[in-house]
Amino acid sequence: MAQNELFYEYGQPHVIAQRCEQELKALSDVRPHDSDSLMKLSVHMNKCCTSLEGVANTSSVDTMDVMISIVKKLPVPLRLKWVDFAAATAERTGHRATFADLTTFVNGLTKRANSIFGKAVLPTISNRSVVAKRTVAVVHNVVAAPSSEKPVINKPALKCRYCKRQHSLKNCYKF
């Protein structure tokens, strides 16, 4: 029934596969410790797998180009885990990892990140001070003065990039 609806809405099987590919490539990157965006990626990948189940032309999403673009949406530590997973899959099956394997991998990550232990142990995005420490670089201009005077140091006024007021980003109460 769902297959019939897809054929009615999109037409040919290759059109369905191309639509899945476009939706996956349009998703935003998954930030570290962001279980919500990881869940969103997982849901879209599962939709594609379900939509393409039984469709002869799934090669559109199973290309290295599409798979690499999806893997690049993951944070670097998860990309490295994917490399290990893909290598183990290739050794076990004798062929390279497929889109279905990548979906299985992302589903596993999502389940762990959204489990009660994952939520308790992983830092949350809303608590930005836990997730990432920001470094503020301050530049001072030293102006050469005659030898009888002390050097003059001009400190540039710090301007917050978020609220545009005269303070550093790390001291911004709105951020």
C-alpha positions as CSV (number, residue, x, y, z in Angstrom):
1,M,0.0,0.0,0.0
2,A,2.8,2.5,1.0
3,Q,4.6,1.4,-2.2
4,N,1.5,2.3,-4.3
5,E,1.3,5.7,-2.6
6,L,4.9,6.4,-3.5
7,F,4.4,5.4,-7.1
8,Y,1.4,7.6,-7.2
9,E,3.1,10.6,-5.7
10,Y,6.6,10.4,-7.3
11,G,6.1,8.0,-10.3
12,Q,9.1,6.0,-11.4
13,P,11.3,4.1,-8.9
14,H,14.4,6.1,-9.8
15,V,12.5,9.3,-9.0
16,I,11.8,7.9,-5.5
17,A,15.5,7.1,-5.0
18,Q,16.5,10.6,-6.2
19,R,14.1,12.2,-3.8
20,C,15.5,10.2,-0.9
21,E,19.0,11.3,-1.9
22,Q,18.1,14.9,-2.1
23,E,16.4,14.9,1.3
24,L,19.4,13.2,2.9
25,K,21.9,15.6,1.4
26,A,19.7,18.6,2.5
27,L,19.9,17.7,6.2
28,S,22.1,19.8,8.4
29,D,25.2,18.4,10.1
30,V,25.0,16.6,13.4
31,R,26.8,18.5,16.1
32,P,28.7,16.6,18.8
33,H,26.3,15.4,21.6
34,D,23.2,16.5,19.7
35,S,21.0,13.5,20.0
36,D,18.0,15.3,18.4
37,S,19.7,16.0,15.1
38,L,21.1,12.4,15.2
39,M,17.5,11.2,15.6
40,K,16.4,13.3,12.7
41,L,19.1,11.8,10.4
42,S,18.1,8.3,11.6
43,V,14.4,8.9,10.9
44,H,15.2,10.2,7.3
45,M,17.5,7.3,6.6
46,N,14.9,4.8,7.8
47,K,12.2,6.5,5.6
48,C,14.5,6.0,2.6
49,C,15.2,2.4,3.4
50,T,11.5,1.7,3.9
51,S,10.6,3.6,0.7
52,L,13.2,1.9,-1.4
53,E,12.4,-1.6,0.0
54,G,11.3,-3.6,-3.0
55,V,12.3,-0.9,-5.5
56,A,14.7,-2.2,-8.0
57,N,16.6,1.1,-8.5
58,T,18.2,1.8,-5.0
59,S,21.6,2.5,-6.5
60,S,21.0,6.3,-6.2
61,V,21.4,6.3,-2.4
62,D,23.8,3.4,-2.3
63,T,26.6,5.3,-4.1
64,M,29.8,6.2,-2.4
65,D,29.0,9.9,-3.0
66,V,25.7,9.8,-1.1
67,M,27.1,7.6,1.7
68,I,30.2,9.8,2.2
69,S,28.0,13.0,2.3
70,I,25.9,11.4,5.0
71,V,29.0,10.2,7.0
72,K,30.4,13.8,6.7
73,K,27.3,15.0,8.5
74,L,28.4,13.1,11.6
75,P,30.9,14.4,14.2
76,V,34.5,13.2,13.7
77,P,34.5,10.6,16.5
78,L,31.3,9.0,15.0
79,R,32.9,9.1,11.5
80,L,35.9,7.1,12.9
81,K,33.4,4.6,14.5
82,W,31.8,4.3,11.0
83,V,35.1,3.5,9.4
84,D,35.6,0.6,11.9
85,F,32.0,-0.6,11.4
86,A,32.3,-0.5,7.5
87,A,35.7,-2.3,7.6
88,A,34.2,-5.0,9.9
89,T,31.2,-5.3,7.5
90,A,33.4,-5.7,4.5
91,E,35.5,-8.4,6.2
92,R,32.3,-10.2,7.3
93,T,30.3,-10.0,4.1
94,G,33.1,-9.8,1.4
95,H,31.7,-6.5,-0.1
96,R,31.7,-2.9,0.8
97,A,29.2,-1.5,3.3
98,T,25.8,-0.4,1.8
99,F,23.3,2.3,2.6
100,A,21.4,-0.3,4.7
101,D,24.6,-0.9,6.7
102,L,25.0,2.8,7.2
103,T,21.4,3.1,8.4
104,T,21.9,0.3,10.8
105,F,25.0,2.0,12.2
106,V,23.2,5.4,12.6
107,N,20.2,3.6,14.2
108,G,22.5,2.0,16.8
109,L,24.1,5.4,17.6
110,T,20.7,7.0,18.0
111,K,19.5,4.3,20.3
112,R,22.5,4.6,22.5
113,A,22.5,8.4,22.5
114,N,18.8,8.5,23.4
115,S,18.8,5.8,26.0
116,I,18.4,6.7,29.6
117,F,22.2,6.2,30.2
118,G,23.1,8.1,27.0
119,K,21.0,11.1,28.2
120,A,22.5,10.9,31.7
121,V,26.1,10.6,30.7
122,L,26.4,12.7,27.5
123,P,26.5,16.5,27.9
124,T,23.5,18.4,26.5
125,I,23.5,21.0,23.8
126,S,21.5,23.5,26.0
127,N,24.4,23.6,28.5
128,R,26.9,25.1,26.2
129,S,29.6,25.6,28.8
130,V,29.8,21.8,29.2
131,V,29.8,21.0,25.5
132,A,32.6,23.3,24.4
133,K,34.9,25.7,26.0
134,R,35.4,28.8,23.9
135,T,38.7,30.6,23.7
136,V,38.7,34.3,23.2
137,A,41.7,35.9,21.5
138,V,42.5,39.5,22.4
139,V,44.8,41.6,20.3
140,H,46.7,44.5,21.7
141,N,48.3,47.2,19.5
142,V,51.6,48.5,20.8
143,V,52.5,52.0,19.5
144,A,56.2,52.9,19.5
145,A,56.8,56.0,21.6
146,P,59.9,58.2,22.1
147,S,62.3,56.7,24.5
148,S,61.4,59.0,27.4
149,E,57.8,57.9,27.4
150,K,56.2,54.5,28.2
151,P,54.8,52.6,25.3
152,V,51.1,53.3,24.7
153,I,48.9,50.2,24.5
154,N,45.6,50.6,22.6
155,K,43.1,47.9,23.6
156,P,40.5,47.5,20.9
157,A,36.9,47.6,22.3
158,L,35.6,44.0,22.4
159,K,32.3,43.6,20.6
160,C,30.1,40.6,21.2
161,R,29.4,38.7,18.0
162,Y,26.0,37.6,19.3
163,C,24.3,40.7,20.7
164,K,26.7,43.4,19.3
165,R,27.4,45.0,22.7
166,Q,30.8,46.0,24.2
167,H,31.8,42.7,25.9
168,S,33.3,39.4,24.8
169,L,31.2,36.5,23.6
170,K,32.0,34.5,26.7
171,N,30.6,37.2,29.0
172,C,27.4,37.6,27.0
173,Y,24.3,36.9,29.1
174,K,22.2,36.3,26.0
175,F,24.5,33.6,24.7
